[in-house]
């Protein structure tokens, strides 16, 4: 007879540790920052300083949003599922709030170039996907 989650009174072992979670967040943020620096360097060489600055700001908005999400998500440590769900939703809300405010400031207040800024955002997000690839 198969065992289903929640039907067995024996505790289920965790697949990871908090240390692994923090390393994953660090890897995501570092790869996002690295991708940002690559695209910003390209914009700097071919389009100038203002485009390079806009690409850096766009990418760092994403990287800092990921760091905030990871910090909020893993803050409770090992806890009940309801606590972890609240932490996850809080982390997502914090990341979106940061992203909206930072993009508003970058585009409306600081008047950075929209094209390079959005390219920086997209390329930094690719760093998140690269971080999910596991080496065997």
MDTraj code that builds the backbone (N, CA, C; nanometers):
import mdtraj as md
import numpy as np

residues = "UNK UNK UNK UNK UNK UNK UNK UNK UNK UNK UNK UNK UNK UNK UNK UNK UNK UNK UNK UNK UNK UNK UNK UNK UNK UNK UNK UNK UNK UNK UNK UNK UNK UNK UNK UNK UNK UNK UNK UNK UNK UNK UNK UNK UNK UNK UNK UNK UNK UNK UNK UNK UNK UNK UNK UNK UNK UNK UNK UNK UNK UNK UNK UNK UNK UNK UNK UNK UNK UNK UNK UNK UNK UNK UNK UNK UNK UNK UNK UNK UNK UNK UNK UNK UNK UNK UNK UNK UNK UNK UNK UNK UNK UNK UNK UNK UNK UNK UNK UNK UNK UNK UNK UNK UNK UNK UNK UNK UNK UNK UNK UNK UNK UNK UNK UNK UNK UNK UNK UNK UNK UNK UNK UNK UNK UNK UNK UNK UNK UNK UNK UNK UNK UNK UNK UNK".split()
xyz = np.array([
    [0.0849, -0.1169, 0.0000],
    [0.0000, 0.0000, 0.0000],
    [0.0900, 0.1239, 0.0000],
    [0.0683, 0.2186, -0.0929],
    [0.1534, 0.3366, -0.0980],
    [0.1262, 0.4305, 0.0195],
    [0.2295, 0.5002, 0.0586],
    [0.2171, 0.5972, 0.1667],
    [0.2028, 0.7363, 0.1066],
    [0.1054, 0.8107, 0.1526],
    [0.0814, 0.9451, 0.1021],
    [0.1257, 1.0467, 0.2058],
    [0.1628, 1.1627, 0.1580],
    [0.2083, 1.2684, 0.2485],
    [0.0984, 1.3002, 0.3492],
    [0.1341, 1.3056, 0.4730],
    [0.0399, 1.3392, 0.5783],
    [-0.0357, 1.2210, 0.6341],
    [-0.0270, 1.1038, 0.5684],
    [-0.1009, 0.9887, 0.6168],
    [-0.0182, 0.9016, 0.7103],
    [0.1102, 0.9272, 0.7188],
    [0.1999, 0.8451, 0.7989],
    [0.2452, 0.9255, 0.9203],
    [0.2277, 0.8747, 1.0417],
    [0.2681, 0.9517, 1.1594],
    [0.4192, 0.9619, 1.1757],
    [0.4951, 0.8859, 1.0977],
    [0.6410, 0.8916, 1.1084],
    [0.6901, 1.0162, 1.0364],
    [0.7763, 1.0973, 1.0992],
    [0.8247, 1.2188, 1.0337],
    [0.9007, 1.1854, 0.9049],
    [0.8823, 1.2706, 0.8066],
    [0.9500, 1.2540, 0.6790],
    [1.0803, 1.3332, 0.6849],
    [1.1884, 1.2725, 0.6390],
    [1.3178, 1.3402, 0.6417],
    [1.3206, 1.4534, 0.5394],
    [1.3864, 1.5618, 0.5758],
    [1.4019, 1.6740, 0.4832],
    [1.5050, 1.6384, 0.3779],
    [1.4859, 1.6916, 0.2577],
    [1.5801, 1.6669, 0.1495],
    [1.6999, 1.7598, 0.1542],
    [1.6909, 1.8695, 0.2231],
    [1.7990, 1.9659, 0.2260],
    [1.8165, 2.0224, 0.3644],
    [1.9093, 2.1145, 0.3741],
    [1.9336, 2.1805, 0.5015],
    [1.9246, 2.3306, 0.4796],
    [1.9108, 2.4066, 0.5876],
    [1.9099, 2.5519, 0.5719],
    [2.0378, 2.6031, 0.5065],
    [2.1492, 2.5382, 0.5322],
    [2.2746, 2.5798, 0.4692],
    [2.2701, 2.5667, 0.3186],
    [2.2076, 2.4585, 0.2707],
    [2.1926, 2.4415, 0.1263],
    [2.1026, 2.5493, 0.0681],
    [2.0003, 2.5873, 0.1418],
    [1.9090, 2.6912, 0.0944],
    [1.9818, 2.8243, 0.0820],
    [2.0618, 2.8590, 0.1820],
    [2.1361, 2.9848, 0.1763],
    [2.2387, 2.9842, 0.0628],
    [2.3000, 2.8680, 0.0387],
    [2.3948, 2.8581, -0.0727],
    [2.3240, 2.8754, -0.2062],
    [2.2034, 2.8213, -0.2181],
    [2.1269, 2.8377, -0.3412],
    [2.0940, 2.9845, -0.3647],
    [2.0496, 3.0541, -0.2609],
    [2.0190, 3.1966, -0.2739],
    [2.1456, 3.2729, -0.3121],
    [2.2566, 3.2412, -0.2480],
    [2.3827, 3.3077, -0.2825],
    [2.4233, 3.2805, -0.4254],
    [2.4061, 3.1564, -0.4713],
    [2.4412, 3.1226, -0.6091],
    [2.3518, 3.1986, -0.7071],
    [2.2235, 3.2083, -0.6773],
    [2.1310, 3.2814, -0.7643],
    [2.1726, 3.4278, -0.7734],
    [2.1970, 3.4907, -0.6595],
    [2.2315, 3.6327, -0.6580],
    [2.3651, 3.6570, -0.7288],
    [2.4626, 3.5701, -0.7062],
    [2.5923, 3.5877, -0.7727],
    [2.5810, 3.5687, -0.9239],
    [2.5061, 3.4695, -0.9679],
    [2.4890, 3.4509, -1.1124],
    [2.4099, 3.5651, -1.1746],
    [2.3106, 3.6153, -1.1051],
    [2.2369, 3.7296, -1.1566],
    [2.3267, 3.8524, -1.1671],
    [2.4103, 3.8726, -1.0679],
    [2.5028, 3.9855, -1.0714],
    [2.6053, 3.9680, -1.1830],
    [2.6551, 3.8458, -1.2006],
    [2.7500, 3.8192, -1.3078],
    [2.6898, 3.8427, -1.4451],
    [2.5688, 3.7938, -1.4667],
    [2.5002, 3.8181, -1.5944],
    [2.4768, 3.9675, -1.6156],
    [2.4434, 4.0378, -1.5081],
    [2.4237, 4.1828, -1.5159],
    [2.5516, 4.2530, -1.5581],
    [2.6631, 4.2152, -1.4978],
    [2.7902, 4.2806, -1.5320],
    [2.8306, 4.2527, -1.6761],
    [2.8011, 4.1339, -1.7253],
    [2.8321, 4.1028, -1.8655],
    [2.7520, 4.1903, -1.9613],
    [2.6219, 4.1978, -1.9404],
    [2.5397, 4.2766, -2.0320],
    [2.5676, 4.4261, -2.0152],
    [2.5963, 4.4698, -1.8945],
    [2.6285, 4.6110, -1.8727],
    [2.7606, 4.6472, -1.9398],
    [2.8554, 4.5556, -1.9386],
    [2.9829, 4.5796, -2.0072],
    [2.9620, 4.5942, -2.1575],
    [2.8756, 4.5097, -2.2124],
    [2.8452, 4.5198, -2.3553],
    [2.7788, 4.6531, -2.3877],
    [2.6833, 4.6951, -2.3071],
    [2.6189, 4.8244, -2.3290],
    [2.7180, 4.9387, -2.3120],
    [2.8062, 4.9274, -2.2168],
    [2.9062, 5.0313, -2.1944],
    [2.9957, 5.0475, -2.3164],
    [3.0389, 4.9364, -2.3741],
    [3.1284, 4.9418, -2.4898],
    [3.0558, 4.9944, -2.6130],
    [2.9343, 4.9446, -2.6395],
    [2.8686, 4.9777, -2.7656],
    [2.7736, 5.0966, -2.7583],
    [2.7190, 5.1277, -2.6435],
    [2.6194, 5.2345, -2.6346],
    [2.6586, 5.3500, -2.5431],
    [2.7576, 5.3314, -2.4591],
    [2.8011, 5.4410, -2.3738],
    [2.7695, 5.4215, -2.2265],
    [2.8102, 5.5212, -2.1489],
    [2.7989, 5.5122, -2.0031],
    [2.6555, 5.5079, -1.9533],
    [2.5681, 5.5894, -2.0120],
    [2.4301, 5.5929, -1.9619],
    [2.3586, 5.4603, -1.9847],
    [2.3828, 5.3970, -2.0998],
    [2.3213, 5.2668, -2.1264],
    [2.3796, 5.1599, -2.0342],
    [2.5106, 5.1658, -2.0104],
    [2.5732, 5.0704, -1.9190],
    [2.5195, 5.0847, -1.7773],
    [2.5024, 5.2079, -1.7328],
    [2.4469, 5.2324, -1.5996],
    [2.3038, 5.1805, -1.5896],
    [2.2246, 5.2043, -1.6930],
    [2.0862, 5.1568, -1.6917],
    [2.0810, 5.0038, -1.6844],
    [2.1681, 4.9358, -1.7578],
    [2.1704, 4.7890, -1.7545],
    [2.2131, 4.7376, -1.6174],
    [2.3100, 4.8037, -1.5566],
    [2.3533, 4.7636, -1.4214],
    [2.2394, 4.7802, -1.3223],
    [2.1717, 4.8940, -1.3278],
    [2.0620, 4.9187, -1.2344],
    [1.9506, 4.8159, -1.2544],
    [1.9155, 4.7868, -1.3793],
    [1.8108, 4.6877, -1.4063],
    [1.8457, 4.5507, -1.3510],
    [1.9684, 4.5077, -1.3733],
    [2.0093, 4.3771, -1.3242],
    [2.0188, 4.3715, -1.1729],
    [2.0670, 4.4790, -1.1125],
    [2.0790, 4.4797, -0.9668],
    [1.9434, 4.4876, -0.8973],
    [1.8449, 4.5448, -0.9653],
    [1.7089, 4.5423, -0.9105],
    [1.6631, 4.3973, -0.8947],
    [1.6879, 4.3159, -0.9966],
    [1.6474, 4.1753, -0.9923],
    [1.7293, 4.0993, -0.8884],
    [1.8612, 4.1214, -0.8863],
    [1.9472, 4.0493, -0.7920],
    [1.9112, 4.0826, -0.6474],
    [1.8877, 4.2094, -0.6187],
    [1.8507, 4.2471, -0.4826],
    [1.7119, 4.1931, -0.4472],
    [1.6217, 4.1903, -0.5444],
    [1.4900, 4.1301, -0.5204],
    [1.5006, 3.9826, -0.4853],
    [1.5898, 3.9116, -0.5534],
    [1.6109, 3.7697, -0.5217],
    [1.6712, 3.7523, -0.3831],
    [1.7635, 3.8402, -0.3475],
    [1.8236, 3.8331, -0.2139],
    [1.7190, 3.8597, -0.1055],
    [1.6328, 3.9581, -0.1273],
    [1.5256, 3.9872, -0.0310],
    [1.4295, 3.8693, -0.0187],
    [1.3946, 3.8096, -0.1324],
    [1.3058, 3.6934, -0.1312],
    [1.3684, 3.5788, -0.0528],
    [1.4936, 3.5477, -0.0814],
    [1.5606, 3.4384, -0.0119],
    [1.5747, 3.4646, 0.1366],
    [1.6068, 3.5887, 0.1720],
    [1.6207, 3.6249, 0.3131],
    [1.4880, 3.6044, 0.3868],
    [1.3790, 3.6501, 0.3262],
    [1.2480, 3.6383, 0.3911],
    [1.1990, 3.4935, 0.3914],
    [1.2251, 3.4211, 0.2826],
    [1.1782, 3.2841, 0.2710],
    [1.2418, 3.1931, 0.3754],
    [1.3722, 3.2071, 0.3949],
    [1.4426, 3.1151, 0.4836],
    [1.4623, 3.1707, 0.6241],
    [1.4027, 3.2843, 0.6550],
    [1.4159, 3.3434, 0.7885],
    [1.3609, 3.2537, 0.9000],
    [1.2467, 3.1840, 0.8805],
    [1.1956, 3.1021, 0.9909],
    [1.2785, 2.9770, 1.0192],
    [1.3641, 2.9365, 0.9265],
    [1.4389, 2.8125, 0.9456],
    [1.3476, 2.6933, 0.9297],
    [1.3709, 2.5893, 1.0075],
    [1.2854, 2.4715, 1.0039],
    [1.1625, 2.5039, 1.0883],
    [1.0463, 2.5048, 1.0221],
    [0.9234, 2.5452, 1.0909],
    [0.8051, 2.4702, 1.0310],
    [0.6887, 2.4964, 1.0865],
    [0.5657, 2.4344, 1.0373],
    [0.5344, 2.4836, 0.8959],
    [0.4579, 2.4058, 0.8237],
    [0.4287, 2.4395, 0.6848],
    [0.3537, 2.5717, 0.6719],
    [0.2658, 2.6024, 0.7654],
    [0.1933, 2.7299, 0.7596],
    [0.2889, 2.8474, 0.7755],
    [0.3860, 2.8341, 0.8630],
    [0.4867, 2.9392, 0.8829],
    [0.5707, 2.9561, 0.7578],
    [0.6088, 2.8448, 0.6967],
    [0.6895, 2.8516, 0.5748],
    [0.6097, 2.9085, 0.4581],
    [0.4820, 2.8770, 0.4518],
    [0.3972, 2.9329, 0.3461],
    [0.3853, 3.0844, 0.3619],
    [0.3657, 3.1307, 0.4863],
    [0.3606, 3.2749, 0.5110],
    [0.4924, 3.3413, 0.4744],
    [0.6028, 3.2755, 0.5060],
    [0.7341, 3.3306, 0.4721],
    [0.7517, 3.3393, 0.3211],
    [0.7049, 3.2370, 0.2494],
    [0.7170, 3.2393, 0.1044],
    [0.6324, 3.3515, 0.0444],
    [0.5069, 3.3617, 0.0874],
    [0.4212, 3.4669, 0.0341],
    [0.4736, 3.6051, 0.0728],
    [0.5261, 3.6170, 0.1933],
    [0.5863, 3.7437, 0.2339],
    [0.7088, 3.7774, 0.1501],
    [0.7895, 3.6769, 0.1198],
    [0.9068, 3.6986, 0.0357],
    [0.8698, 3.7408, -0.1046],
    [0.7674, 3.6778, -0.1607],
    [0.7224, 3.7156, -0.2951],
    [0.6674, 3.8577, -0.2941],
    [0.5889, 3.8909, -0.1933],
    [0.5338, 4.0263, -0.1834],
    [0.6451, 4.1296, -0.1666],
    [0.7437, 4.0989, -0.0854],
    [0.8565, 4.1900, -0.0658],
    [0.9349, 4.2090, -0.1954],
    [0.9569, 4.1001, -0.2688],
    [1.0303, 4.1083, -0.3954],
    [0.9542, 4.1922, -0.4973],
    [0.8239, 4.1705, -0.5078],
    [0.7453, 4.2479, -0.6039],
    [0.7374, 4.3959, -0.5638],
    [0.7195, 4.4226, -0.4365],
    [0.7146, 4.5623, -0.3909],
    [0.8464, 4.6324, -0.4211],
    [0.9587, 4.5661, -0.3898],
    [1.0897, 4.6222, -0.4200],
    [1.1045, 4.6463, -0.5695],
    [1.0669, 4.5486, -0.6507],
    [1.0842, 4.5606, -0.7953],
    [1.0029, 4.6764, -0.8522],
    [0.8796, 4.6904, -0.8090],
    [0.7934, 4.7974, -0.8593],
    [0.8475, 4.9340, -0.8192],
    [0.8843, 4.9494, -0.6923],
    [0.9366, 5.0781, -0.6453],
    [1.0695, 5.1112, -0.7139],
    [1.1581, 5.0130, -0.7248],
    [1.2889, 5.0379, -0.7853],
    [1.2770, 5.0690, -0.9345],
    [1.1905, 4.9970, -1.0062],
    [1.1711, 5.0269, -1.1481],
    [1.1084, 5.1650, -1.1669],
    [1.0157, 5.2014, -1.0811],
    [0.9576, 5.3360, -1.0872],
    [1.0658, 5.4422, -1.0678],
    [1.1477, 5.4233, -0.9649],
    [1.2541, 5.5205, -0.9397],
    [1.3507, 5.5281, -1.0567],
    [1.3885, 5.4143, -1.1119],
    [1.4865, 5.4113, -1.2210],
    [1.4325, 5.4779, -1.3465],
    [1.3062, 5.4515, -1.3781],
    [1.2510, 5.5048, -1.5030],
    [1.1932, 5.6452, -1.4880],
    [1.1162, 5.6701, -1.3838],
    [1.0464, 5.7980, -1.3708],
    [1.1287, 5.9060, -1.3005],
    [1.2017, 5.8681, -1.1980],
    [1.2765, 5.9688, -1.1215],
    [1.4169, 5.9922, -1.1760],
    [1.4894, 5.8824, -1.1984],
    [1.6278, 5.8960, -1.2440],
    [1.6376, 5.9049, -1.3951],
    [1.5274, 5.8753, -1.4650],
    [1.5176, 5.8856, -1.6109],
    [1.6266, 5.8075, -1.6833],
    [1.6492, 5.6838, -1.6377],
    [1.7446, 5.5965, -1.7055],
    [1.6828, 5.5451, -1.8348],
    [1.7671, 5.5054, -1.9278],
    [1.7186, 5.4536, -2.0562],
    [1.6411, 5.3242, -2.0329],
    [1.5221, 5.3165, -2.0899],
    [1.4341, 5.2021, -2.0651],
    [1.4856, 5.0740, -2.1299],
    [1.5371, 5.0828, -2.2522],
    [1.5824, 4.9631, -2.3232],
    [1.6913, 4.8869, -2.2494],
    [1.8046, 4.9512, -2.2223],
    [1.9107, 4.8812, -2.1495],
    [1.8684, 4.8363, -2.0096],
    [1.7843, 4.9161, -1.9441],
    [1.7366, 4.8783, -1.8102],
    [1.6567, 4.7477, -1.8171],
    [1.5673, 4.7371, -1.9117],
    [1.4857, 4.6164, -1.9235],
    [1.5679, 4.4976, -1.9722],
    [1.6665, 4.5226, -2.0577],
    [1.7554, 4.4134, -2.0985],
    [1.8336, 4.3633, -1.9763],
    [1.8785, 4.4538, -1.8915],
    [1.9469, 4.4155, -1.7678],
    [1.8571, 4.3317, -1.6779],
    [1.7286, 4.3681, -1.6696],
    [1.6324, 4.2917, -1.5890],
    [1.6173, 4.1502, -1.6438],
    [1.5994, 4.1390, -1.7750],
    [1.5767, 4.0080, -1.8368],
    [1.7008, 3.9197, -1.8257],
    [1.8174, 3.9764, -1.8528],
    [1.9411, 3.8971, -1.8472],
    [1.9710, 3.8545, -1.7035],
    [1.9430, 3.9395, -1.6077],
    [1.9632, 3.9007, -1.4676],
    [1.8697, 3.7866, -1.4305],
    [1.7489, 3.7878, -1.4836],
    [1.6568, 3.6778, -1.4559],
    [1.7096, 3.5468, -1.5136],
    [1.7813, 3.5543, -1.6237],
    [1.8437, 3.4335, -1.6799],
    [1.9465, 3.3748, -1.5829],
    [2.0095, 3.4593, -1.5040],
    [2.1005, 3.4107, -1.4003],
    [2.0286, 3.3243, -1.2990],
    [1.9032, 3.3575, -1.2708],
    [1.8226, 3.2746, -1.1802],
    [1.8033, 3.1358, -1.2401],
    [1.7737, 3.1302, -1.3681],
    [1.7524, 3.0005, -1.4326],
    [1.8820, 2.9217, -1.4404],
    [1.9937, 2.9895, -1.4639],
    [2.1231, 2.9199, -1.4672],
    [2.1570, 2.8601, -1.3324],
    [2.1209, 2.9286, -1.2256],
    [2.1524, 2.8801, -1.0911],
    [2.0758, 2.7533, -1.0575],
    [1.9644, 2.7287, -1.1246],
    [1.8841, 2.6093, -1.0961],
    [1.9411, 2.4831, -1.1589],
    [2.0347, 2.4996, -1.2524],
    [2.0960, 2.3841, -1.3172],
    [2.1945, 2.3225, -1.2197],
    [2.1800, 2.1943, -1.1956],
    [2.2679, 2.1246, -1.1000],
    [2.3759, 2.0510, -1.1753],
    [2.4970, 2.0585, -1.1223],
    [2.6066, 1.9819, -1.1781],
    [2.6103, 1.8459, -1.1115],
    [2.6343, 1.7457, -1.1887],
    [2.6429, 1.6094, -1.1329],
    [2.7862, 1.5738, -1.1062],
])
top = md.Topology()
chain = top.add_chain()
for i, resn in enumerate(residues, 1):
    res = top.add_residue(resn, chain, resSeq=i)
    for name in ("N", "CA", "C"):
        top.add_atom(name, md.element.get_by_symbol(name[0]), res)
traj = md.Trajectory(xyz[None], top)
